[in-house]
Amino acid sequence: MSLRPANGARALKTTSAPLLASTAGDRTRSAKAGLMRQLAGFLKGAINDQALRWPLLAPLALTAGAAAYMSAPFEPPWELLATPTAAVILIWAVIRRRGVSLLGLLVGMVACLGIGAIAGKIRTEMVAAPLIKEQMGPVRIEGVIAEIDASERSRRVRIDVRAIERLTPEQTPEFVRFSFKGEMPFYPGRAVACRAILSPPPRPVVPGDYEFHRDAWFQQLGAVGFSTGGCEPLAMAPPNDPLEQFSYWLGAVRRAIAEHVHAEAGEKGGGMSAAMVSGDRSFITPDDAEALRLSGLAHLLSISGVHMVLVGGIVFFIIRYLWPLAEPLALRVPTVRAAAFGAIVACTLYFGISGMEVATQRAFIIALIGFGAKLFDRPAISLRSLAIALTVVVLIQPEAVVTPGFQMSFAASGALIALYEMWPKMERSDRPGILSRIRMSIIGAAATSLVASLATMPFALHHFDRAALFSVLANIASTPVITLWTTPAAALAALAAPFGLDEPFLWLMGKSMEVVLVIARYSVEISPEFDLPRLGATGMAFAAGAIALFCVFSRRGRIFAIPPAIAAVAFWIAAPQAVGYVADDGSVFLQQEKTWLELTDWRSDNGLNPLIIGDVIEKAPCPGKGAVCWLNVDAGQAIIEPDSQSTRDGCPTSSRLTIHPTTTPSLDVDPCALVGRGGAAIDSAGGVLTMRFAQLQSGRAWTQPLYAKSPKRPASKDQ
């Protein structure tokens, strides 16, 4: 044999090396192209999966439009809202005539944004009522008790005002609210005369603080204050408006139910029992309220879906089982329809005595849709029911969209519905045993609590600077108590109440609430302390968008929630954290570990503490105004020094404040320059201190000054 085959083989190996390299490159490009085709196919499939879900984005756009209006730095004029919105609606109608398309969806979303903002504008003008402009009093207030509100530290009474000393009818607010000590011997609907010191509803004193003045505007609350004496009965003709009479009667019934439940359920568990039955939280002690908040069980105090299901479900099943016994009725009206109608009536009555908060409104609307579907033999779709409830609440009360109750309620409900859709449906041929049922109940309770906690965490971090990380354990432990103890006791009490036999069942309900409080306190004790950073407004907006997309979209479409979720986490991690505040009145608050030190050198009289820093506030150990003071705080070393060159008119002191961080440049703070300008936050990012000034709203209906002293006037002009 010759050697040609070998030479030929070597020649083939040498000449084919570039060809093999080219083949490998082609394979890489082919793999990349295949991966891109798979990704494109996945995204196309994810979009196609939402064919029936796109309309559910409309309520989200309504919510975003209402939130944009409420948060705008100025009052948008009608022409800025109505004209563009009408034009967009016309464009959407033209596009719809040509068929459904992505462009039509986008234009429709823009139209919903405008409609949400217009709903806010209409609501703002509908509730317009006088506000007092300065602190006044003590003054005599004549009116009708509209409501005795809940408070953790003192009780508050809301008065439907008829007259206020020193104010003309045009200046008299619709409602005032003031705190009082002791017992209020009157019920809602009673005409009274009281004496109180009144002030305008205060605006935020530092950036990011609670905007009480905006909530007060939509409640037509023209003044707040505190009582300087008791109230006395007043002879006054009853109102002519039947709706107003019914409102007073309903408030009296609600208060009477709360007092009865509290008395029969016991002192320890009566407060929670009254709150769960009537929504009146005035019997809950501050310690119990704090334990429920920190443990993640505060949702039990808000009448929501659990309570509506309890009332409506009990009535539904009672009628369903008893209706066939009345044969003439059963032959004429189907059992399910009769039970659904009875459940709707029961939920409506319960809604009336519950205080009608946002969470209650949402639960009531969903209950109406669910039982209404049974009434008309229609299927009830949970997510669409939630979307309808969201639409109704936004159009009726658009101001609610910027409140934590609205945000946390709908976020938790949507997340739980998404969890139900994702929960594996396991078909079992055999009947599960008791141990299997217990195991599935525990897993379900844990999953429900975990999902609800994660869904509400961004809003808790933004509004309250806290998150109940161990709420899952507390909810798992309390779920059997609520399900197997509280619910049956409350149901039996409701059935026995017409016969006056509800006392033993209310006592049992109170004992179950005592167990829940024990669980809450123990959960707080064993929970480690986490110093979580606050989530800013931008991060919360991205988090809300991620939660909304995750709830609305199904199956592969939930991948679209990942980008806003990543953005929310990035903003949360990178956002600077406030280590101090300069209030609108000139007072300074500096964080020192778990407490806040208050520096009062620059503070004017009648100043307010920022609500955002909580109640753990201590006076700084400084000698007094104008004296040198050195303090070690989280921001570094704070030094107060007198400076004669900084004296200005209207500034109560000539002191100067300088904060020296450990490694970065110092920060000079001039509190007097911020008086009346909304204050500022002292932020720390990487050890660098900066000032974040308040962005004041201008021209808004609810914008009012802080508490101010009323000028001294001659007695002859006090009319």
N, C-alpha and C positions, 0 to 999 in steps of 0.2 A: 504493500500500500504506500502511496505517496503522501507527502506532508501537506498537500494542497487544502484538504479539509481543515487542518489546524490553522493554516494561514488564513484561509477564508473565514474561519470562526473569529480569529483575532481581528481581522479586517472588519467584520460585521460588528463586533463589540466597539471598535473604535469609531466607526462611522455612525452608530446609532445613539451615542451619548447625548447630542443636542436634541435628538428626537424624543428621548425619554424625558429630558428636562422640560421640553415643550408640552409633553403629555401631562406631566405633574402640574404644570401651571394651568393647563386647561381644566384639569380635574378640580383644582382649587377654585378657579373662577366658576366652574360649573356648580361646585358645592355652595359658593356664595350666592350664585343666582338662584339655586334651588332653595336656599334658606330665605332669600328675599321673597321668592314666590310663596313659600309656606307662610311667611309673616304677613304678606299681602292677603293671602287667602284667609288667614286667621282673623285679620282686622276686618276683611269684608264679611266674613261669617259673623263676627261680633256685632257689626253694624246691622246685618240682616236679622240677627236674633232680636233686635229691638223694634221690629216692625210695628208691634202693638204697644210699645212703651213710649214712643216719641211724644204723644199728647201729654204724658205725665210730666213733661218738662215745663208745661205752661204754668202750673201753680208755683214752681220754683222761680220762674221769671217774675211772676207777680210779687213774690216775697222779696226778691232782690230789688225790684222797683220801689216797693214800700220802704225797704231798709235804706235805699239811697236817698229817698226824700227825707226820712227822719234824721239821717246823719249829715245832710247837706250843711255846709257852713253858712248859707244864706237862704232866705225864703224864695223858692222858685216862683216866678210870676205865672199866671194862668197861661199867657201866650207862649211861654217856654215849655209848658207841659202839654197843653191841649192841641196846639197846632201841629207839632211834629208827630204826636201820637195819632191824630186823625189821618194825617198823610200816610203814615206807615200802615194803618188799618186798611186804607183804600188800596195801597199797593199789595197788601196781603190778599185782599179779596180778588184782585185781578189775577194774581198768581194762582190762587186756588181754583179759579175757573178753568185754568189750563192743566189741572191735575196736581196731585201731591208731589212735592219735590223737596230736596234739601234746602233750596232757596226759600221756598214757602215756609219751611220750618224755622229757618233763621229769622225771616221777617216777622213771623208770628211771635217768636220769642221777644223780639224788640218791641212789638206792639204790647205784649204783656208787661214788659218793663214799664212802659209809659202808663198803662192802666193801673199798675200798682202804685206808681207815684201819684197819679190823679186821685186814687182812693185815699191816700194819705192827705192830700190837699183838701179834699172834701170833708174828711173827718176833722181836720184841724179847724175849719171854719164852722162846722156844725156845732162843735162843743165850746165855741168861744164864750167866755164868761169873764166878769171883772175879777181882777186880782188886786190885793192891797199893795201899796208901793213902799210902805215903811212899817217898822215895828210900832205897835200901838197897844195901849192898855195899861192897866186892866180896863176892859170895856164890857158892857152888858151885851150879851148875844141872845136873841130870841129866835126860836125856830123849833123844828121837829126832829127828834132823834131818828136819823136814817139808818144808822148801823153802829154797833159796838164792835170795833175792829180788834183783831188779835195783835198782841205785842208781847215780846219776850220779857220786857222790863216793867212796863206799865201799860195799863189799858188806855185805849183811845176811843173817843166817841166822835162820830161824824154827824154834824148838824146840818139839816136842810134849812138854810137861813131865811128868816123873814125880815129881820132888822138887826143892825149892829150900831151901837152908839157911835156918834161922830161921823157916820157915813151916810151919804144920800142914797136913795134907792138905786141910782145909776152906778154908784160905787160899790154897792153891796155884793159880795161874792154869792154864788149859788150854794156852795158848801164850804164849811170850815171843819177842821179836825184838830182836836187838842187832847193831850194826855191828862189823865187824872189819877189820883191815888185813892185807894179804898174801893168800896163797892158803888156801882151805879144802880140806884134803886128803881130805875125806869127802864122800860123796854122800847124798842124801835116803834115809832108811830106816836109817841107821847110828846106833846108840846111842852117845852121847858124854857127856862131863862137861866143862863149861866154867865159867870164872869171869868174872863181869861185874858192872857196876854197873847196877842197875835202877831205874826210876822209873815212876810212873803215866803212862798215855797222856795227854799234855797237852791241855788245852782251849784254845780261841782266847785270845790275849792282848790282842787289840784287836777292835773291832766289824768284822764282815765277814771275819775271818780264817778259814783252813781249819779245819774242825771235825774234827780227826784223832781226838779221843776218841770221836766217834760211829762213825766207820768202824772203829776198834779194837774197839768193843763188838761189832759184828756179825761181826767176824773172830775173836772170842773171844780177842783179844790183851790179856792182862792186865797186861803190862809191856813197856817198851822201854828200851833203854840201849846200852851199848858194852862191848866185851870188854876185859878187863885182862890177857889172856893167851890162849894158844892153847887148843884143845880136844883132849882125849885120848879114845881109844876106850874104851868101857865095855861090860863083859859084861852083857847084859840079854836076858831071854827075849823072843822075837818076840811081837807082839800076837796075840791069839786071834781078833780080828774079821777076817774075810776082806776086807771092804771097806777096812779100815785097812791091811792088808797090800798090797792092790792099789794103794791111794793112794801108799804109800811106793815101791812098785816103779815106778809111773808117774812119780813125781817124779824117781827116779833115771834112768829112761830119758830123760826130757825134758832133764835136765842133761847126760847123756852125749851126746845128739844136739847140743845147743847147743855143747858143747866141741869135738865133732868138726867141725861146720860151721865154727866160728870158726877152727880150726887149718888146715883145708883151703882156706878161702876167702881167707885172707890177713889180715894184721894190720889193714890199712886198711878193707877192706870186709867183714871177717869179722864184726864186731859187728852190722852191719845184716843180714847174711845169717842169722846165728843168731837174731836177733829175728824175722825174717820166717818162718823155718822153725819155731821152737819157742816164740816169744813171750818168750824170755829176753833181757832188755835189759842184763844185767850186763856185757857186753863192749863196750858203746857208750861212747865217751869223752864227757866233759861238753861239749867243744867241738862234737862231732858232734851231740849231742842238742840243743844250743842252736841250731845252724844249721838243723836239721830243723824245730824249732819255729817259728823266726822266718820261715822260708821257706814254711811251710804244708805241709810234706811229712812231718810227724810221724805222720800217719795211716798211713804205710807200715809203721810199727813195730807197729801194733796189728793183730792177726790178726782180720780182719773179712771182709766180703763178697768182696773181691778174692781173698783167700787161699782161702776156701772154694770159690769158683768155680774157682780154679786146680786144687785137689786133686780136688774132685768132678767137674769137667768133664773133666779128663784121664782119670780112671778110667772115666768114662761113655763117652767116645768110643773108648778103647782096647778096652773090652769090646764095645762096639757093633760095631766093625769086625772083631774077632777071633772073636766068638761064632758067626757063621755058618760058620766053618771047622770047628767041632765039630758035625757034622751031627746026631748023635743028640741032643745037648742042644738044638740050635736047633729041632728038630722038636717038642720037648716044652715048652720054655720060650721065650716070645717074646724077641727080641733086646733090645727096649727095656726090658722088665721086668728082665731080667738085668743090663743096664747100669745101670739106676736102683738096683737093690739093691746092686750093687758100689759105686756112688757113695755111697750112704748109709753103707755100712760104712767106706769111706775117710774120709768126713767125720767120722764118729763117732770113729775112731781119732785123726784130726788134732785134733779138739776136745779129746780127752783129754790130749794132749801139749802143748797150746797155752797152758795156764794158765787157760783158761775165764773170761776177762774178760767184761764186759757186752757189748762189741762182738762178741766171739766167740760169746757165747750168742745174740745176735740173728741173726748170720749163720748159725749152725748150725741154729736153728729154721727160718729161711727156706729153707735148703738142704734140710732134711728135708721141708718142705711141698712144695717144688718137685720134688724127685726122687720123693717119695711120690705126687705127682699123676701122674708118668710111670708109676710102679709100678702104679697102679690105674686108669690111663687116664682121669684126671680133669684138667680144666683148672686150671692154677695161676694164681691172680690175685695179682699182686704186692702191691697195697695191702692186701688182706685177709691175705696172708701176713705182712706187717709188723704188722698189727693183732693177729694171733694171737701173734706173737713178743713184742709189747709186753705183751699180757695175761699171758703165761707168765712173763716176767721180773718184772713188777710183783708177781704173786702169790707167786713163789718168793723174790725178793730185793727187797722193797719199799724197802729202804734205798738201793738204787741210784738211785732217781729224783732224788735231790738231788745226785748226783755229776756232774761235767762230762762224764765218759766216756759215761754213759747219755744225757744230754741232747744232746750233740753227735752221737753215733752215730745215734740215731733221727731227729734233725732232718735230718741230711744224707741219710739213706736215704729219708725221706719226701719231701724236696724233689727228689731225683733221680727218684723214681717219678712225682711230679707233672710233672717236666720231660719224662719219657718219654711221659706221656699227652698233653702239649701239643705234643710234637714233630710237625711236619707229616709225614704219611705220603705220600710221593711215589712214585707208581707209574711205573716206567720200562720202556718196551718194549725198549730196547736195553741191553746190558750196559755198565755204567760203566767207563771206562778207568782206568788206574792213577793219573793225575793227579787225576781226579775222586774216586777213593777216598781219596787222600791229603788232598785238600781237605776232604772230608766228615769224615775222621778228626780233622783239626785242629780243625774247627768243633765237632765233638762233644766233644773233649777240653776245648776252651775253655769251652763251655757247661756241661759237667759240673763243671769246677773252679769256675767263677763261681758257679753255683747252690749248690754245697756250701759254698763260702766264705761266701756271704751267709747261708745257713741256720745256720751255726755261729758267725757273728760275734757275735750278741748274747750267747751263752754265754761266748765267749772274752773279751769286754769285761767281763763280770760276774766271772768267776772269775780271769782272768789279767791284766786291765787292758791287754790288747793284742789286736791283730787283724792277721793276715797279709794286708795289702791287696794285695800283689803275688804272692800264692800262685798266681794264675791262670797267670802266666808260668812259674813253677817247675813247676807240674803239667803244662802243655803240653809243656815241654821234657823232663820225666821220663817222660811216658806212653809214647813210643816205646821208651825204654830198658827200661822194665818189661815192655812187651808183647812186643817183638821180641828182647829179650836176656835179661832176668832170668827171665821165665816159661819159655821153652824150656830154659834151662840148669837151672832148678830141676826141671822135669819129667824131663829126661834123668838128672839126679842121682838122683831118686827111683826111676827104673826101673833104674838101674845099681847102686844101693846094695846090693841083696841079693847081688850078685855081686862086691862089693868094688871096683867100677870107677867110683865116683862122684867121685873126686878131681879129674879134669880139669874136670868140669862144675861142681863147687863152686868151683873156681878161677875159671871164667868168670863164675859168679854173683857172686863177690866183686869182680871187675873191674867188673861192671855197677853194683854198689853204690858203688864208688869214683866212677864217673861221676855217679851221683845225688848224692853228697856234694859234688862239684864244682859241680853245678847249684845245690844248696842254698846253698853259701857265696857263689857269684856273685850269686844272687838277693838275699841279705842285703846284699851290698856295694852293689848298684845301687839298692836300695830306699831312698827318702827316709824320714827319720824323721818320724813323725806323733805328736803328743802328744794322743791321743784320750782324752776323758773316760771315766771308769768308768761302766758301766751298773748302776744300783741293782737291788735285788731286785724292786721293783714294776715297773720298766721291763722287766726280764727276763721277768717273768710275762706281761706284755702281749705281748712279742715271741714268747714260746713259744706263746701262744694264737693269734697271727696266723699263725705257721708251721703250727700244727696245723690250723687252719681252711683254710688254703691247700692243704695236702696232702690233707685228707680230702674237701673239697668238690670238685666238678668243674664245668667250664664256667663258666656265669654265677654259680654259687654262690661262686666264689672272691672275689667282691666283698665278702663278709662278713668277709674277713680285713683289709680296709682300715682300719676303725675301730680295732681293737687295734694295728695297725701304727703308725697315726698317734699313738696314745696312748704307745706305746713310745718313739717318736722324741721326743715332747714331754717325757717324763720324763727321757730321756737328756740332752736339751739343758738342761733346767731344773734338773737335780739338782746340788746342791753337790758340789764335789770336795774330797777330803781332801788337805790340805797338811801334815798332821802327825798323829802318833798318840801317845797316852799309854798305855803297856802296863800290863798287870795288875800288874806288879812295881814300877811307878813310873818306869821308864825312859821317856825322851821321844825321839821320832824326828821330825825336821823336814826337809821336802823343800827341797833346794837345787839347782835346775836338774834334772839327770838323776840326782843321787845323793841319798842320805839321810844326814843327820847324826845321830849318836846322842849324846844327853846322858845321862850316867850318874850325875848328882848324886843322884837319888832311887832308884837301882836297888839292889835287894837281891841277894844272892848267888843263883846258879843261875837267873837270869832267862833267858827265851827271847826271841829276836828274832821280830817278826811275819813270817809267811811272805808276807803280802800285799804287802810292800814289796820283795820280791826279795832279791837278794844284794849289790846295790851299796850297801853301808853303810860309812860312814867315821866314825871317832871325831871328835867336835867338837873344834876347836882351843881348848880351854878349859884354864886352869891346873890345875883340880882342884876337888874338892868344897868348897863354901863360898866360892869365889873369884868375883869379878865377871867376867862374860863377856858380850861383845856379838857377835851373829852376824847377818849379813844372809842371810835365807832367803826362799823364795817367799812366805811369809805376811807378810813385813815384816821388822822388826827385833826379834830375840829377845834379851831381856836377862835374865841370871841374876844376882841380887843376894842377898846374905845378909840374913836377916830373923830376928832373935832372937825376935820375938814369935810366929813361926809354928812354933816347936819343939813337937813332939808325941812321945809315946811310940811307939816302933816306926818312926819316920821317920829314915832314916840321915843326913839333913841338914836344916838350917834355911833352905836357899836358897828363893828365890821366883822364879818364871818369869813374865815378862810379854812379850807379843807386840804390837808396835806396827805395824799396817798403815799404808800411806801416807796415806790420806785418811779412814779410818773409825776408830771408837773402838778402844782397845786391849782385849786379852783377857788376863785373869789366869788362869793355869793352876796348879792345886794337885795335882801328881802323887801326893803322899802320900795324898790323900783318895780316890784311885781304886785303891789297892792292894787286891787281892783282890776287886774288883768288876767285873772284866771289861774295864777300860780304857775309853778313849774316843777318838774321832776328832776332829781339829780341821778343820772344814769351812770352805770359802771359797765364798761366793755373792755375786757382785757386789762383791767386796772386803771384805765383812762376814764376820768370823770368828765361828763358833759351835762349841759342843761337842756332839758326838753320842755319848751314852753307850751302853754295851753293854746289850742286853736279855738278861739271863741266864736260861737255862732252869732251872726248879726242879723237883725231883722226878723228873727223867728218869733212866733206868737208867744212862746213860753219863756223867752229870755227875760229874766228879771234880775235885779241886783241882789246881793247878799243881804243878810239881816242888817238893818240900819236903825240907828236910834231915831225916834220920832222927835222932831224939833219941839221945843217948848213953846206952847201957845197960850195966850190968855184964856182964862176960863170962859169969857164971853164968846169966844170963837170956837168952842169945842162942839159945835153942832154940825 
